Amino acid sequence: MSIRRSSYIPKLLAYQKTTLQASLVTSSSSRRNSSSASSSSLEPDYIHTLLQNEELSRDDAINELRWITQEVKATAQRMIAKGKMPAIEEDSISEMVQRRSRGEPIQYILGSTDFGPLTIQCRRPVLIPRPETAYLTEKLSSYILSLIPPLTSRDRPKQPLSILDLCSGTGCIGLLLGKLNPLSTVTGIDNSPVAVQLGMINSRDLKLSDRVKFKYGNLSKDPKLLLSSNAESKGKYGLIISNPPYIPFHEYQKLPKSVKDFESPSALLGDGLNEKQGKGLKYYERISEISPDLLIDKKVLEMNGWNSNIPRLALEIGQNQSKDVIEILESNPMIGKTEIWKDQFGVERMILAWSK
């Protein structure tokens, strides 16, 4: 009797799960059909509500309503797959539309954004990845890959290129470099515990946790605390990348509501929260100052098989900051050459620097 019962329970549980899922699909489908018809009839009202956000044009509102609707439907499907009853679509859409009408960024509402070929999770108030940053990261990745000899060459690198991503935020830059460059490891560092946790989540979800890691760190502290656990390089790195805070206070005041009211001021203000007169250069000065403590010696990098044309610093900059940042870097005794890269819109957006 006990044998029959023990063999029966798994079948019963499997049947119950299948029945529950079928019930959910039927119930949800019925609700969805009714809700979809209702949502369609409410579309003009939704668009009218979205247009209360002065940053949106009518075309923006139409596109964003479509994205919101797609996300609500996708969320419902994921819940059904887990055997859970999803919320009524009309209620979810309405709630998201209201949030967007008040200025909240669409990336926070949807919970993610595209970054090159990656989908990066976004959480308020961590800085939202920008398309200009993705463009430059892909360009940097292509440049690094162009310096690696073919698979059959005996001159291929003996060690991965160790990359330090300072002010890592969501982790988007380090994750994209790690994804596109299999011969690399990345350590992302941020002084926001929320950002560090989000970077870890993104690394896990993108299945890059073995090569792209995140930890808490503060640039104002001893730079030794920023070193990696790599014993062979004494914890130092071949390349430092960063999209640091760089906006001066007078420009910060002019930012749109969707940025200033939702994204962290500490991730935007380049002179800190209390300095009102600076030019947004504090982080570049600090990165240049500590870079000799963080970068592997050029000869060691070459012994590991990495071309001397590998840049040592790749720093994203704000508009009209290229001259000042180059002056900061050229005062660094280990820097020999600098170069300005423009983004896809023709704006000077990144400074690269090489060792002497």
C-alpha positions as CSV (number, residue, x, y, z in Angstrom):
1,M,0.0,0.0,0.0
2,S,2.8,2.4,0.9
3,I,4.6,1.6,-2.4
4,R,1.5,2.4,-4.4
5,R,1.0,5.6,-2.4
6,S,4.6,6.8,-2.8
7,S,4.6,6.2,-6.6
8,Y,1.2,7.9,-6.9
9,I,2.2,11.2,-5.2
10,P,4.6,12.4,-7.8
11,K,2.1,11.7,-10.6
12,L,-0.6,13.5,-8.6
13,L,1.7,16.5,-8.0
14,A,2.6,16.6,-11.7
15,Y,-1.0,16.4,-12.6
16,Q,-1.9,19.2,-10.2
17,K,0.8,21.4,-11.6
18,T,-0.2,20.8,-15.2
19,T,-3.8,21.4,-14.3
20,L,-2.9,24.6,-12.4
21,Q,-0.9,25.9,-15.3
22,A,-3.6,25.1,-17.8
23,S,-6.1,26.8,-15.6
24,L,-3.9,29.8,-15.3
25,V,-3.3,30.0,-19.0
26,T,-7.1,29.7,-19.7
27,S,-8.0,32.2,-17.0
28,S,-5.2,34.6,-17.9
29,S,-5.9,34.3,-21.6
30,S,-9.5,35.2,-20.9
31,R,-8.4,38.1,-18.7
32,R,-5.8,39.1,-21.3
33,N,-8.2,39.0,-24.2
34,S,-10.7,41.2,-22.2
35,S,-7.9,43.3,-20.9
36,S,-6.2,43.7,-24.3
37,A,-9.5,44.9,-25.8
38,S,-9.9,47.3,-22.9
39,S,-6.2,48.4,-23.2
40,S,-6.7,49.1,-26.9
41,S,-9.7,51.2,-26.2
42,L,-7.8,53.1,-23.5
43,E,-4.8,53.8,-25.7
44,P,-5.7,57.4,-26.4
45,D,-6.1,58.0,-22.7
46,Y,-2.7,56.4,-22.0
47,I,-1.0,58.5,-24.6
48,H,-2.7,61.6,-23.2
49,T,-1.4,60.7,-19.8
50,L,2.1,60.1,-21.1
51,L,2.1,63.5,-22.7
52,Q,1.9,65.1,-19.3
53,N,5.6,64.3,-19.3
54,E,7.0,67.4,-21.1
55,E,10.1,65.5,-22.2
56,L,8.0,63.2,-24.5
57,S,6.8,63.9,-28.0
58,R,3.7,62.2,-29.3
59,D,5.8,59.7,-31.2
60,D,7.8,59.0,-28.0
61,A,4.6,58.4,-26.1
62,I,3.3,55.9,-28.8
63,N,6.6,54.0,-28.8
64,E,6.9,53.9,-25.0
65,L,3.3,52.7,-24.6
66,R,4.1,49.9,-27.0
67,W,7.2,49.0,-24.9
68,I,5.2,49.1,-21.6
69,T,2.5,46.9,-23.1
70,Q,5.1,44.4,-24.4
71,E,6.8,44.3,-20.9
72,V,3.5,43.7,-19.1
73,K,2.6,40.8,-21.4
74,A,6.1,39.3,-21.1
75,T,5.9,39.5,-17.3
76,A,2.5,37.8,-17.4
77,Q,3.9,35.0,-19.4
78,R,6.8,34.5,-17.0
79,M,4.5,34.4,-14.1
80,I,2.3,31.8,-15.8
81,A,5.3,29.7,-16.5
82,K,6.0,29.7,-12.8
83,G,2.5,28.7,-12.0
84,K,1.5,32.1,-10.7
85,M,-1.5,34.3,-11.5
86,P,-0.4,37.5,-13.2
87,A,-1.9,40.9,-12.4
88,I,-4.6,42.4,-14.7
89,E,-2.7,43.8,-17.7
90,E,-4.8,47.0,-17.7
91,D,-3.9,47.8,-14.1
92,S,-0.2,47.1,-14.7
93,I,-0.1,49.3,-17.9
94,S,-2.0,52.1,-16.2
95,E,0.5,52.1,-13.2
96,M,3.5,52.2,-15.5
97,V,2.0,54.9,-17.6
98,Q,1.3,57.0,-14.5
99,R,5.0,56.6,-13.4
100,R,6.3,57.7,-16.8
101,S,3.9,60.7,-16.9
102,R,5.6,61.9,-13.6
103,G,9.0,61.8,-15.3
104,E,10.4,58.5,-14.1
105,P,12.8,57.1,-16.7
106,I,11.4,54.3,-18.9
107,Q,14.4,52.1,-18.1
108,Y,13.6,52.1,-14.4
109,I,9.9,51.3,-15.2
110,L,10.7,48.5,-17.6
111,G,13.6,47.3,-15.3
112,S,16.2,47.0,-18.1
113,T,17.8,48.6,-21.1
114,D,19.8,47.4,-24.1
115,F,23.5,48.0,-24.0
116,G,25.1,46.8,-27.3
117,P,24.1,43.1,-27.5
118,L,23.4,42.9,-23.8
119,T,20.3,43.5,-21.8
120,I,21.2,45.3,-18.5
121,Q,19.0,45.4,-15.5
122,C,18.3,48.9,-14.2
123,R,17.3,49.9,-10.7
124,R,16.8,53.4,-9.2
125,P,19.0,55.3,-8.4
126,V,21.9,53.6,-10.2
127,L,23.0,55.5,-13.3
128,I,21.2,54.3,-16.5
129,P,23.5,53.1,-19.2
130,R,23.6,55.4,-22.3
131,P,23.9,54.4,-26.0
132,E,27.0,56.6,-26.4
133,T,28.7,54.5,-23.7
134,A,27.8,51.3,-25.5
135,Y,29.1,52.6,-28.8
136,L,32.4,53.5,-27.3
137,T,32.7,50.3,-25.3
138,E,32.2,48.3,-28.5
139,K,34.7,50.4,-30.3
140,L,37.3,49.9,-27.5
141,S,36.6,46.1,-27.6
142,S,37.1,45.9,-31.3
143,Y,40.4,47.9,-31.0
144,I,41.7,45.5,-28.3
145,L,40.7,42.4,-30.3
146,S,42.5,43.8,-33.3
147,L,45.8,43.7,-31.3
148,I,45.5,40.0,-30.5
149,P,47.4,37.6,-32.8
150,P,45.5,34.7,-34.5
151,L,44.7,31.5,-32.6
152,T,47.5,29.7,-34.3
153,S,50.1,32.3,-33.3
154,R,52.7,31.5,-30.6
155,D,52.5,35.2,-29.7
156,R,49.0,35.1,-28.3
157,P,48.6,36.4,-24.7
158,K,49.7,34.0,-22.0
159,Q,47.5,35.7,-19.4
160,P,44.0,37.4,-19.6
161,L,43.9,41.2,-19.9
162,S,43.0,42.3,-16.4
163,I,40.6,45.3,-16.5
164,L,39.5,47.6,-13.7
165,D,36.2,49.3,-14.2
166,L,36.0,52.3,-11.8
167,C,32.6,53.7,-10.9
168,S,31.0,50.6,-12.4
169,G,27.3,51.4,-11.7
170,T,25.2,48.7,-13.3
171,G,28.4,47.0,-14.5
172,C,27.5,47.6,-18.2
173,I,30.9,48.6,-19.5
174,G,32.8,45.8,-17.8
175,L,30.2,43.3,-18.7
176,L,30.2,44.3,-22.4
177,L,34.0,44.2,-22.5
178,G,34.0,40.8,-20.8
179,K,31.4,39.5,-23.2
180,L,33.2,40.7,-26.3
181,N,36.7,39.9,-25.1
182,P,37.0,36.3,-23.9
183,L,40.7,36.9,-23.1
184,S,39.9,39.4,-20.3
185,T,38.9,39.5,-16.7
186,V,37.1,42.5,-15.2
187,T,36.9,43.9,-11.6
188,G,34.1,46.5,-11.3
189,I,34.3,48.8,-8.3
190,D,31.7,51.3,-7.0
191,N,31.1,53.1,-3.7
192,S,27.4,52.4,-3.8
193,P,26.3,49.1,-2.3
194,V,23.2,49.2,-4.4
195,A,25.3,49.5,-7.6
196,V,27.6,46.7,-6.5
197,Q,24.7,44.4,-5.9
198,L,23.2,45.3,-9.3
199,G,26.5,44.6,-11.0
200,M,26.6,41.2,-9.4
201,I,23.0,40.4,-10.5
202,N,23.8,41.5,-14.1
203,S,27.0,39.4,-14.2
204,R,25.1,36.4,-12.9
205,D,22.2,36.8,-15.3
206,L,24.6,37.2,-18.3
207,K,26.6,34.2,-17.2
208,L,29.8,36.2,-16.9
209,S,30.3,35.8,-13.1
210,D,33.5,33.7,-13.6
211,R,35.3,36.6,-15.4
212,V,33.4,39.7,-14.4
213,K,33.2,40.5,-10.7
214,F,32.1,43.5,-8.6
215,K,33.1,44.8,-5.2
216,Y,32.7,47.8,-3.0
217,G,35.5,50.4,-3.1
218,N,36.1,54.1,-2.7
219,L,38.5,56.1,-4.9
220,S,39.4,58.5,-2.1
221,K,40.8,55.7,0.1
222,D,44.1,53.8,-0.2
223,P,44.4,52.5,-3.8
224,K,45.7,49.2,-2.5
225,L,42.1,48.4,-1.5
226,L,41.1,48.5,-5.2
227,L,43.5,45.8,-6.3
228,S,42.3,42.4,-7.5
229,S,43.0,39.0,-6.0
230,N,45.2,38.0,-8.9
231,A,48.5,37.0,-7.3
232,E,50.4,36.8,-10.6
233,S,49.9,40.5,-11.3
234,K,50.1,41.5,-7.6
235,G,46.5,42.5,-8.0
236,K,47.3,45.2,-10.6
237,Y,45.5,45.7,-13.9
238,G,46.4,46.0,-17.6
239,L,43.7,48.6,-18.3
240,I,41.6,51.0,-16.3
241,I,38.2,52.0,-17.8
242,S,35.8,54.4,-16.2
243,N,32.6,56.5,-16.9
244,P,33.0,58.6,-13.7
245,P,30.7,61.4,-12.5
246,Y,31.7,64.4,-14.6
247,I,28.9,66.9,-14.6
248,P,29.6,70.4,-13.1
249,F,27.0,71.7,-10.7
250,H,25.9,74.5,-13.0
251,E,25.1,72.0,-15.7
252,Y,23.5,69.6,-13.3
253,Q,20.9,72.2,-12.4
254,K,19.8,72.3,-16.1
255,L,19.4,68.5,-16.4
256,P,15.9,67.2,-17.3
257,K,13.6,66.0,-14.5
258,S,13.9,62.4,-15.6
259,V,17.7,62.6,-14.8
260,K,17.9,65.0,-11.9
261,D,14.9,63.7,-9.9
262,F,15.6,60.0,-10.3
263,E,19.3,59.1,-10.9
264,S,21.8,59.4,-8.1
265,P,23.4,62.9,-7.8
266,S,26.6,61.2,-6.6
267,A,26.8,59.3,-9.9
268,L,26.5,62.5,-11.9
269,L,28.2,65.4,-10.1
270,G,31.9,65.4,-11.1
271,D,33.0,67.6,-8.1
272,G,31.0,65.8,-5.4
273,L,27.8,66.9,-3.8
274,N,29.0,70.0,-2.0
275,E,31.2,71.7,-4.6
276,K,29.3,74.3,-6.6
277,Q,32.2,76.0,-8.6
278,G,34.2,73.1,-10.1
279,K,34.5,72.0,-13.7
280,G,33.6,68.3,-13.0
281,L,37.2,67.1,-13.1
282,K,37.7,65.7,-9.5
283,Y,37.4,62.0,-10.5
284,Y,39.8,62.4,-13.5
285,E,42.4,64.0,-11.2
286,R,42.1,61.1,-8.7
287,I,42.2,58.3,-11.3
288,S,45.3,59.9,-12.8
289,E,46.9,60.2,-9.4
290,I,46.3,56.5,-8.3
291,S,46.8,54.9,-11.7
292,P,50.5,54.1,-11.1
293,D,49.5,52.1,-8.0
294,L,46.9,50.2,-10.0
295,L,48.5,49.5,-13.4
296,I,50.8,46.6,-14.2
297,D,54.2,47.8,-15.5
298,K,54.3,48.0,-19.3
299,K,57.1,45.4,-19.5
300,V,55.2,42.9,-17.5
301,L,52.1,43.4,-19.7
302,E,54.3,42.8,-22.8
303,M,55.8,39.7,-21.2
304,N,52.3,38.3,-20.7
305,G,51.8,38.6,-24.5
306,W,49.9,41.9,-24.7
307,N,50.7,44.4,-27.4
308,S,52.3,47.7,-26.3
309,N,49.4,49.4,-28.2
310,I,46.9,48.3,-25.5
311,P,45.7,51.6,-23.9
312,R,46.2,51.8,-20.2
313,L,43.3,54.3,-19.5
314,A,40.0,54.7,-21.3
315,L,37.9,57.4,-19.7
316,E,34.5,58.7,-20.8
317,I,34.2,62.5,-20.6
318,G,31.5,65.2,-20.7
319,Q,31.2,67.8,-23.4
320,N,34.0,70.3,-23.7
321,Q,36.2,68.4,-21.1
322,S,38.7,66.8,-23.5
323,K,41.3,69.5,-23.2
324,D,41.2,69.6,-19.4
325,V,41.3,65.8,-19.0
326,I,44.2,65.5,-21.5
327,E,46.1,68.0,-19.4
328,I,45.4,66.0,-16.3
329,L,46.6,62.8,-17.8
330,E,49.7,64.3,-19.5
331,S,50.9,65.4,-16.1
332,N,51.0,61.8,-15.1
333,P,54.7,60.6,-15.5
334,M,53.7,57.1,-16.8
335,I,51.4,58.4,-19.6
336,G,53.1,58.9,-23.0
337,K,50.3,59.5,-25.5
338,T,46.6,60.4,-25.4
339,E,43.8,60.2,-28.0
340,I,40.3,61.6,-28.2
341,W,37.4,59.4,-29.5
342,K,34.1,60.7,-30.6
343,D,30.7,59.0,-30.1
344,Q,28.2,58.1,-32.8
345,F,26.9,61.7,-32.7
346,G,30.3,63.3,-33.4
347,V,30.8,64.5,-29.8
348,E,34.2,64.1,-28.1
349,R,33.3,61.5,-25.5
350,M,36.3,59.3,-24.5
351,I,40.0,59.9,-23.8
352,L,42.4,57.0,-24.3
353,A,46.0,57.1,-22.8
354,W,49.0,54.8,-23.4
355,S,52.1,54.1,-21.3
356,K,55.4,55.7,-22.2
